[in-house]
């Protein structure tokens, strides 16, 4: 039995009283059987003859959303659930891409026929909440038990290119293995250019699920490689063939290191999707400059300036999957500075160095990235239990109150005006110099700042 609230059961009984049978489908059932919970419900309704009537039947339970009503989907937020109601429907491919489908709903269709349109058997399992029985026409329960990812219908699976990336993220989230038929289908779809048909926002959403919901995102990345999908995300396909110094990276190639670092970062996620996505993508791309910078000098492998050079490569990569400029702006500095915590620790950088760094990058995020980079590898000796460089930098930045953001300026334009200066283009230069002096710790309090201003700037005007 899948537990549901008594209020939701009353809603379902209300529909049944009017001749409409409700079957819970898709992710809610799959997640419950896999030991997860979610508030998102998809309910297929059998016996619907009029969407207007359905809307009237649902309206006593809350405001019914009209989004998707044109092809048979009504939305309702009720009793802690976010519910999509829809009649059983068929989908016919008429164009390219993820949206090139014509949908038709059929109130007399049986469950097995309706479930045939679904992508994977694990998503085709239904649950009748009134009889408390599972409906599994395609063996999804068995596949979940045996950790197999299988498509429902090979003939229709290839119609939707997004399903390739869905296979990747589902395999990682539920730690499943693709069966041979599904793997072959995805390989053929990628070879035929299916990923090029997808809009970047859809690509981003599937990557988001992979990186935010997987305990081991490396499973999905390995599958994407096996499918032949890495060239679409170039230059990730070069990582496997980019060696590293065996003294610092005995695990091997940049690819192996990146996968290990991804899985370690997954253990550090906060649960706030945006912050987590910044960190996961930063880990994925932190060594993206190594394929073009790795050289051998005196029989030693090195990748000089790979972080700096990697920034522009990462920018191009990120622009291919998202229009979120703020997200990109948060990731790029992390890539540039990802080696600095250890560099600062080795030379015991000053407080002023740390203050300046805080104006370039979020130090708290930088420490997490550097930690994943440090532990995302093998070690020639016993595995370290602590990341000393990160712990040191955290203490320093916390003491300086710059873990999450740089210090606020102690001086502003109003201070210049208060000293009798007339606003002009020189204000910016004056205040920039003042802020640099503050970061250099020439002064540390507002009183000291005002004294510095009178002595060093006003006399020069």
FENWOQUI-V432029 format. One line per field, one symbol per residue. ss: DSSP state (~ for helix, > for strand, _ for the rest). psi: psi as a letter, one per 40 degrees, with the letter a starting at -180 (. if undefined). Layout:
# FENWOQUI-V432029
ss = ???
psi = ???
This chain:
# FENWOQUI-V432029
ss = _____~~~~~~~~~~~~___>>>>>_~~~~~~~______>>>>>>>____~~~~~~~~~____>>___~~~_>>>>>>__>>>>>>>_>>>>>_______>>>>>_____~~~~~____>~~~__>>>____>>>____~~~~~~__>>_>__~~~~____~~~~~~~~~~~~___>>_~~~~~~~~~~~~__~~~~__~~~~~~~~~~~~~~___~~~~~~~~~~~__~~~~__~~~~~~____________~~~~~~~~~~~~~______~~~~~~~~~~~~~____~~~~>>>>__>>>>__~~~~~~~~~~~~~~_____~~~~~~~~~~~~~__~~~~~~~____~~~~~~~~____~~~~~~~~~~~~~____________~~~~~~~~~~~~_____________~~~~~~_______~~~~~~~~~~~~~~______~~~~~~~~~~~_~~~_
psi = hhhiiddddddddddddfehhhhhibdddddddeeiiiehhhhhhhehehdddddddddeeihhieheddffhiihhhfeihhhhiiiiihhheaiadefihihiheeiiddddedeidideeehihhddefiihgeefddddddefhhiidhddededhdddddddddddddefihhiddddddddddddefddeehidddddddddddddehdgddddddddddefedddfifdeeddehiiheddgedbidddddddddddddeeidehddddddddddddedfeeddeehihhfehhighfdddddddddddddeeeiegddddddddddddededddddddegiiddddddddedihddddddddddddefiiidaihieigddddddddddddeffddiiiiieiiddddddeeihhieedddddddddddddefdieiddddddddddeddee.
